[in-house]
Amino acid sequence: MIFELMSNGTTAQLPQAPLPEGIPEPGGPFVLLLLPYNRYLLGCSPKGGLERWIWGRPGGEPEELFLYEDRELVLTSKEATLAVLSPEIVERLRSALLSQAEPPGDHLSAVLILRGLMREHAAFSDGVPFRSEGAFVRFMEEDESLRKCYWALRFALARGEFDAVVRLRAWLKAGPQNFSAQETPARIWFSILDLPCEKDLSELESLSFSREDLQHMVSQDTVPLLLFNPRSGYLILSRFGSRERAAFQLWVYLSAALWGELRERRKLSMRELLLAVWGDFEVAQAQLQRARYMPSPGNTVSVV
């Protein structure tokens, strides 16, 4: 797809045509945005790979960059601003690219690890050709938990996030149905600083946890730390990471009903509980991400 950035800051889709001379061959599905000052922005998605974005002048050495949908993209050269793309334009460009592309990651790598997590599932019975992605799609159409776990795992492996295996194992042990059945769902927030960002603080306050509550929790040396509010439920603070890997705060909210199910009935340890909620968050994000890519051949079931 080819777009042009207009003078009023919007984009217009152009008729499909060969790439202008001097722009690198994308080698797969692509989105091209023609910019002022003889510049371009090119996104491509190679088979099995993550999306890649470059920009520059035709015939010159392009520069690689990342697109974030929650912020504008400012393109500069020699300290001069050449173009500013709003978050809405960034989202439109990414959506146009992903809708043409196959999901990243490798089926075989994902399904072999998934077999270790769900060995008793019928998809991994003797004689079932689970190594075939086409055959495996049929099992995912019939089992929501299998489908969710597969895509969360596949996307995580494509990003090199192998720790996701531990979180998905905890999610399965907790029982995926326990998360989806809750009237008040579990929530999770991440923060590099002591307290979450302003938006997350507002969400926590809506659950009856004050900023003073959070500041008191942060001031304690012991983690994980648990705070119960009878009007809403449980808030847990823990810390992950180390000096070698970026440390961050993890905040998890659970209703009293979900806490009782996971701690008292499922007998999850506090660490398992935290990992399970984190895994549920990753599963939800993976479903949203999967919906943006091309559908699997013959797949008639929505992944959202």
TORKOL-873825 format. One record per residue (C-alpha): x, y, z. Coordinates in steps of 0.1 Angstrom, whole numbers, plus 5000, padded with zeros to 4 digits. Example, Ala and Ser with C-alpha at 12.3 -4.5 7.8 and 13.67 -1.06 7.14 Angstrom:
SITE     xx     yy     zz
SITE   5123   4955   5078
SITE   5137   4989   5071
This chain:
SITE     xx     yy     zz
SITE   5000   5000   5000
SITE   5012   5035   4992
SITE   5002   5066   5010
SITE   5011   5103   5008
SITE   5014   5127   5037
SITE   4993   5158   5029
SITE   5000   5193   5038
SITE   4972   5193   5064
SITE   4988   5164   5083
SITE   4965   5137   5070
SITE   4973   5108   5047
SITE   4958   5098   5014
SITE   4961   5063   4998
SITE   4975   5063   4963
SITE   4968   5038   4935
SITE   4990   5008   4936
SITE   5021   5013   4915
SITE   5058   5002   4914
SITE   5080   5016   4941
SITE   5097   5048   4932
SITE   5133   5045   4921
SITE   5158   5044   4949
SITE   5136   5029   4976
SITE   5147   4995   4989
SITE   5128   4964   4978
SITE   5108   4954   5009
SITE   5107   4917   5000
SITE   5072   4911   5012
SITE   5040   4930   5023
SITE   5048   4967   5027
SITE   5034   5001   5034
SITE   5051   5032   5019
SITE   5044   5068   5030
SITE   5057   5095   5007
SITE   5069   5125   5028
SITE   5078   5161   5020
SITE   5114   5170   5011
SITE   5118   5139   4990
SITE   5117   5115   5019
SITE   5098   5083   5025
SITE   5088   5060   5053
SITE   5087   5022   5045
SITE   5073   4994   5066
SITE   5077   4958   5057
SITE   5069   4924   5073
SITE   5089   4895   5061
SITE   5074   4860   5064
SITE   5077   4848   5100
SITE   5094   4880   5111
SITE   5086   4911   5130
SITE   5077   4943   5112
SITE   5105   4966   5103
SITE   5104   5004   5095
SITE   5129   5026   5077
SITE   5130   5061   5065
SITE   5152   5083   5044
SITE   5158   5098   5010
SITE   5155   5076   4978
SITE   5189   5064   4969
SITE   5204   5072   5003
SITE   5212   5050   5033
SITE   5179   5046   5052
SITE   5176   5048   5090
SITE   5157   5022   5110
SITE   5131   5034   5135
SITE   5102   5021   5156
SITE   5066   5032   5155
SITE   5046   5035   5187
SITE   5009   5040   5184
SITE   5004   5060   5216
SITE   5028   5088   5205
SITE   5035   5110   5175
SITE   5065   5102   5153
SITE   5088   5132   5146
SITE   5111   5128   5117
SITE   5142   5151   5117
SITE   5173   5156   5097
SITE   5202   5178   5109
SITE   5180   5190   5137
SITE   5153   5202   5113
SITE   5118   5187   5116
SITE   5108   5173   5082
SITE   5075   5156   5092
SITE   5053   5149   5122
SITE   5030   5119   5122
SITE   5001   5119   5147
SITE   4994   5088   5167
SITE   4963   5082   5145
SITE   4985   5081   5114
SITE   5010   5058   5130
SITE   4982   5034   5140
SITE   4967   5036   5104
SITE   5001   5028   5088
SITE   5008   4999   5112
SITE   4973   4985   5107
SITE   4977   4987   5069
SITE   5009   4968   5071
SITE   4998   4941   5096
SITE   4966   4934   5078
SITE   4986   4922   5048
SITE   5011   4901   5068
SITE   5012   4867   5083
SITE   5018   4866   5121
SITE   5054   4866   5131
SITE   5071   4837   5148
SITE   5076   4800   5139
SITE   5048   4775   5143
SITE   5070   4745   5150
SITE   5090   4763   5178
SITE   5058   4775   5195
SITE   5039   4742   5192
SITE   5068   4721   5205
SITE   5070   4742   5237
SITE   5032   4743   5239
SITE   5032   4705   5239
SITE   5052   4706   5271
SITE   5027   4729   5287
SITE   4995   4710   5275
SITE   5008   4675   5269
SITE   4974   4659   5278
SITE   4956   4679   5251
SITE   4941   4659   5222
SITE   4960   4680   5198
SITE   4992   4663   5209
SITE   4979   4627   5209
SITE   4998   4600   5191
SITE   4993   4603   5153
SITE   4980   4638   5153
SITE   5001   4660   5129
SITE   5004   4689   5152
SITE   5036   4700   5135
SITE   5014   4710   5105
SITE   5001   4746   5111
SITE   4971   4739   5089
SITE   4961   4708   5109
SITE   4968   4726   5142
SITE   4945   4755   5133
SITE   4915   4731   5135
SITE   4922   4722   5171
SITE   4926   4759   5180
SITE   4892   4766   5164
SITE   4876   4742   5189
SITE   4896   4752   5221
SITE   4899   4788   5233
SITE   4926   4781   5259
SITE   4947   4763   5234
SITE   4944   4791   5209
SITE   4951   4818   5234
SITE   4982   4800   5248
SITE   4995   4793   5213
SITE   4994   4829   5201
SITE   5008   4843   5234
SITE   5037   4819   5232
SITE   5043   4824   5195
SITE   5044   4862   5197
SITE   5066   4860   5228
SITE   5091   4837   5212
SITE   5093   4860   5181
SITE   5103   4888   5204
SITE   5128   4866   5222
SITE   5108   4867   5255
SITE   5114   4831   5267
SITE   5103   4840   5302
SITE   5067   4840   5289
SITE   5068   4802   5291
SITE   5069   4804   5329
SITE   5040   4828   5330
SITE   5018   4808   5307
SITE   5025   4777   5328
SITE   5012   4796   5358
SITE   4982   4808   5338
SITE   4973   4773   5328
SITE   4977   4761   5364
SITE   4954   4789   5376
SITE   4927   4778   5352
SITE   4921   4802   5322
SITE   4883   4800   5328
SITE   4888   4815   5363
SITE   4900   4848   5347
SITE   4873   4850   5320
SITE   4845   4842   5344
SITE   4851   4871   5368
SITE   4827   4900   5369
SITE   4856   4922   5381
SITE   4887   4911   5361
SITE   4922   4909   5374
SITE   4943   4940   5366
SITE   4981   4945   5363
SITE   5003   4976   5360
SITE   5041   4980   5355
SITE   5062   5009   5367
SITE   5099   5016   5365
SITE   5096   5044   5391
SITE   5082   5038   5426
SITE   5047   5046   5416
SITE   5028   5039   5384
SITE   5021   5066   5358
SITE   4993   5091   5363
SITE   4968   5072   5342
SITE   4975   5040   5361
SITE   4973   5058   5395
SITE   4938   5070   5385
SITE   4927   5034   5377
SITE   4940   5023   5411
SITE   4922   5051   5428
SITE   4890   5040   5411
SITE   4895   5006   5428
SITE   4896   5024   5462
SITE   4934   5023   5467
SITE   4948   5058   5475
SITE   4981   5072   5466
SITE   4990   5071   5503
SITE   4983   5034   5502
SITE   5007   5029   5473
SITE   5034   5051   5488
SITE   5032   5031   5520
SITE   5036   4998   5501
SITE   5066   5011   5482
SITE   5083   5022   5514
SITE   5083   4986   5528
SITE   5113   4964   5522
SITE   5094   4931   5520
SITE   5079   4920   5487
SITE   5056   4907   5476
SITE   5034   4930   5498
SITE   4997   4925   5501
SITE   4970   4951   5508
SITE   4933   4943   5513
SITE   4905   4967   5508
SITE   4871   4953   5518
SITE   4854   4976   5492
SITE   4873   4962   5462
SITE   4898   4934   5468
SITE   4935   4927   5470
SITE   4964   4947   5457
SITE   4998   4931   5455
SITE   5032   4948   5449
SITE   5062   4928   5438
SITE   5095   4936   5421
SITE   5111   4919   5391
SITE   5145   4923   5375
SITE   5180   4928   5388
SITE   5210   4950   5383
SITE   5218   4931   5351
SITE   5182   4933   5338
SITE   5161   4964   5342
SITE   5142   4962   5375
SITE   5105   4973   5377
SITE   5075   4972   5400
SITE   5046   4949   5393
SITE   5012   4959   5407
SITE   4984   4933   5406
SITE   4948   4937   5416
SITE   4924   4907   5423
SITE   4888   4907   5434
SITE   4881   4888   5467
SITE   4864   4861   5446
SITE   4893   4855   5423
SITE   4918   4856   5452
SITE   4898   4829   5469
SITE   4897   4808   5438
SITE   4934   4810   5431
SITE   4948   4810   5466
SITE   4924   4788   5485
SITE   4911   4764   5459
SITE   4939   4763   5434
SITE   4966   4766   5461
SITE   4988   4789   5440
SITE   5018   4804   5458
SITE   5020   4842   5458
SITE   5046   4840   5430
SITE   5025   4817   5409
SITE   4995   4840   5414
SITE   5015   4870   5402
SITE   5028   4851   5372
SITE   4994   4838   5363
SITE   4978   4873   5362
SITE   5008   4885   5342
SITE   5003   4856   5318
SITE   4966   4864   5315
SITE   4976   4900   5305
SITE   5000   4887   5279
SITE   4973   4863   5265
SITE   4948   4892   5262
SITE   4974   4914   5244
SITE   4983   4885   5221
SITE   4947   4881   5210
SITE   4944   4918   5201
SITE   4977   4915   5182
SITE   4967   4884   5163
SITE   4934   4901   5152
SITE   4955   4927   5133
SITE   4972   4901   5110
SITE   4959   4881   5081
SITE   4935   4854   5092
SITE   4947   4818   5091
SITE   4936   4799   5060
SITE   4903   4783   5067
SITE   4900   4798   5101
SITE   4864   4809   5106
SITE   4866   4816   5144
SITE   4874   4850   5157
SITE   4905   4851   5179
SITE   4894   4881   5200
